[in-house]
Amino acid sequence: MSPTAENLIQEIRKAPDHVVSEVYDFLMFIKKRSNYTTEGSENLLILAESSWAEDWSSPEEDKAWQNL
């Protein structure tokens, strides 16, 4: 275990419950954000596709892509 992790654990043991709860919530937020930026980039394509669907689903677009 790193010295930083050990220091964090020691501080958490001394902190009041409401502080521990906030630290936990923040840690979960950071972990989710990290996973989202490293592993969730494929999900951004899904969001982009859904937001562009209105533009893509038109007779003009169908005609432009019919030869491909």
Distance bins in CASP14 RR format, pairs under 12 A and 6 or more apart:
PFRMAT RR
TARGET T0000
AUTHOR 0000-0000-0000
RMODE 2
METHOD distances of the structure
MODEL  1
1 7 0 0 0 0 0 1 0 0 0 0 0
1 8 0 0 0 0 1 0 0 0 0 0 0
1 9 0 0 0 0 1 0 0 0 0 0 0
1 10 0 0 0 0 0 1 0 0 0 0 0
2 8 0 0 0 0 1 0 0 0 0 0 0
2 9 0 0 0 0 0 1 0 0 0 0 0
3 9 0 0 0 0 0 1 0 0 0 0 0
3 10 0 0 0 0 0 1 0 0 0 0 0
4 10 0 0 0 0 0 1 0 0 0 0 0
4 11 0 0 0 0 0 1 0 0 0 0 0
5 11 0 0 0 0 0 1 0 0 0 0 0
5 12 0 0 0 0 0 1 0 0 0 0 0
5 27 0 0 0 0 0 1 0 0 0 0 0
6 12 0 0 0 0 0 1 0 0 0 0 0
6 13 0 0 0 0 0 1 0 0 0 0 0
7 13 0 0 0 0 0 1 0 0 0 0 0
7 14 0 0 0 0 0 1 0 0 0 0 0
8 14 0 0 0 0 0 1 0 0 0 0 0
8 15 0 0 0 0 0 1 0 0 0 0 0
8 20 0 0 0 0 0 1 0 0 0 0 0
8 23 0 0 0 0 1 0 0 0 0 0 0
8 24 0 0 0 0 0 1 0 0 0 0 0
8 26 0 0 0 0 0 1 0 0 0 0 0
8 27 0 0 0 0 1 0 0 0 0 0 0
9 15 0 0 0 0 0 1 0 0 0 0 0
9 20 0 0 0 0 0 1 0 0 0 0 0
9 23 0 0 0 0 0 1 0 0 0 0 0
11 19 0 0 0 0 1 0 0 0 0 0 0
11 20 0 0 0 0 1 0 0 0 0 0 0
11 23 0 0 0 0 1 0 0 0 0 0 0
12 19 0 0 0 0 1 0 0 0 0 0 0
12 20 1 0 1 0 0 0 0 0 0 0 0
12 21 0 0 0 0 0 1 0 0 0 0 0
12 22 0 0 0 0 0 1 0 0 0 0 0
12 23 1 0 0 1 0 0 0 0 0 0 0
12 24 0 0 0 0 1 0 0 0 0 0 0
12 26 0 0 0 0 0 1 0 0 0 0 0
12 27 0 0 0 0 0 1 0 0 0 0 0
13 19 0 0 0 0 0 1 0 0 0 0 0
13 20 0 0 0 0 1 0 0 0 0 0 0
13 23 0 0 0 0 0 1 0 0 0 0 0
14 20 0 0 0 0 1 0 0 0 0 0 0
14 23 0 0 0 0 0 1 0 0 0 0 0
15 21 0 0 0 0 1 0 0 0 0 0 0
15 22 0 0 0 0 1 0 0 0 0 0 0
15 23 1 0 0 1 0 0 0 0 0 0 0
15 24 0 0 0 0 0 1 0 0 0 0 0
16 22 0 0 0 0 0 1 0 0 0 0 0
16 23 0 0 0 0 0 1 0 0 0 0 0
17 23 0 0 0 0 0 1 0 0 0 0 0
17 24 0 0 0 0 0 1 0 0 0 0 0
18 24 0 0 0 0 0 1 0 0 0 0 0
18 25 0 0 0 0 0 1 0 0 0 0 0
19 25 0 0 0 0 0 1 0 0 0 0 0
19 26 0 0 0 0 0 1 0 0 0 0 0
20 26 0 0 0 0 0 1 0 0 0 0 0
20 27 0 0 0 0 0 1 0 0 0 0 0
21 27 0 0 0 0 0 1 0 0 0 0 0
21 28 0 0 0 0 0 1 0 0 0 0 0
22 28 0 0 0 0 0 1 0 0 0 0 0
22 29 0 0 0 0 0 1 0 0 0 0 0
23 29 0 0 0 0 0 1 0 0 0 0 0
23 30 0 0 0 0 0 1 0 0 0 0 0
24 30 0 0 0 0 0 1 0 0 0 0 0
24 31 0 0 0 0 0 1 0 0 0 0 0
25 31 0 0 0 0 0 1 0 0 0 0 0
25 32 0 0 0 0 0 1 0 0 0 0 0
26 32 0 0 0 0 0 1 0 0 0 0 0
26 33 0 0 0 0 0 1 0 0 0 0 0
27 33 0 0 0 0 0 1 0 0 0 0 0
27 34 0 0 0 0 0 1 0 0 0 0 0
28 34 0 0 0 0 0 1 0 0 0 0 0
28 35 0 0 0 0 0 1 0 0 0 0 0
29 35 0 0 0 0 0 1 0 0 0 0 0
29 36 0 0 0 0 0 1 0 0 0 0 0
30 36 0 0 0 0 0 1 0 0 0 0 0
30 37 0 0 0 0 0 1 0 0 0 0 0
31 37 0 0 0 0 0 1 0 0 0 0 0
31 38 0 0 0 0 0 1 0 0 0 0 0
31 39 0 0 0 0 0 1 0 0 0 0 0
32 38 0 0 0 0 0 1 0 0 0 0 0
32 39 0 0 0 0 0 1 0 0 0 0 0
32 40 0 0 0 0 0 1 0 0 0 0 0
33 39 0 0 0 0 0 1 0 0 0 0 0
33 40 0 0 0 0 0 1 0 0 0 0 0
34 40 0 0 0 0 0 1 0 0 0 0 0
35 41 0 0 0 0 0 1 0 0 0 0 0
35 43 0 0 0 0 0 1 0 0 0 0 0
36 42 0 0 0 0 0 1 0 0 0 0 0
36 43 1 0 0 1 0 0 0 0 0 0 0
36 44 0 0 0 0 1 0 0 0 0 0 0
36 47 0 0 0 0 0 1 0 0 0 0 0
37 43 0 0 0 0 0 1 0 0 0 0 0
37 44 0 0 0 0 1 0 0 0 0 0 0
40 46 0 0 0 0 1 0 0 0 0 0 0
40 47 0 0 0 0 0 1 0 0 0 0 0
41 47 0 0 0 0 0 1 0 0 0 0 0
41 48 0 0 0 0 0 1 0 0 0 0 0
42 48 0 0 0 0 0 1 0 0 0 0 0
42 49 0 0 0 0 0 1 0 0 0 0 0
43 49 0 0 0 0 0 1 0 0 0 0 0
43 50 0 0 0 0 0 1 0 0 0 0 0
44 50 0 0 0 0 0 1 0 0 0 0 0
44 51 0 0 0 0 0 1 0 0 0 0 0
45 51 0 0 0 0 0 1 0 0 0 0 0
45 52 0 0 0 0 0 1 0 0 0 0 0
46 52 0 0 0 0 0 1 0 0 0 0 0
46 53 0 0 0 0 0 1 0 0 0 0 0
47 53 0 0 0 0 0 1 0 0 0 0 0
48 55 0 0 0 0 0 1 0 0 0 0 0
48 56 0 0 0 0 0 1 0 0 0 0 0
49 55 0 0 0 0 0 1 0 0 0 0 0
49 56 0 0 0 0 1 0 0 0 0 0 0
49 57 0 0 0 0 0 1 0 0 0 0 0
50 56 0 0 0 0 0 1 0 0 0 0 0
50 57 0 0 0 0 0 1 0 0 0 0 0
52 58 0 0 0 0 0 1 0 0 0 0 0
52 61 0 0 0 0 1 0 0 0 0 0 0
53 61 0 0 0 0 0 1 0 0 0 0 0
54 61 0 0 0 0 0 1 0 0 0 0 0
55 61 1 0 0 1 0 0 0 0 0 0 0
55 62 0 0 0 0 0 1 0 0 0 0 0
55 64 0 0 0 0 0 1 0 0 0 0 0
56 62 0 0 0 0 1 0 0 0 0 0 0
56 64 0 0 0 0 0 1 0 0 0 0 0
56 65 0 0 0 0 1 0 0 0 0 0 0
57 65 0 0 0 0 0 1 0 0 0 0 0
58 64 0 0 0 0 1 0 0 0 0 0 0
58 65 0 0 0 0 0 1 0 0 0 0 0
59 65 0 0 0 0 0 1 0 0 0 0 0
59 66 0 0 0 0 0 1 0 0 0 0 0
60 66 0 0 0 0 0 1 0 0 0 0 0
61 68 0 0 0 0 0 1 0 0 0 0 0
62 68 0 0 0 0 0 1 0 0 0 0 0
END
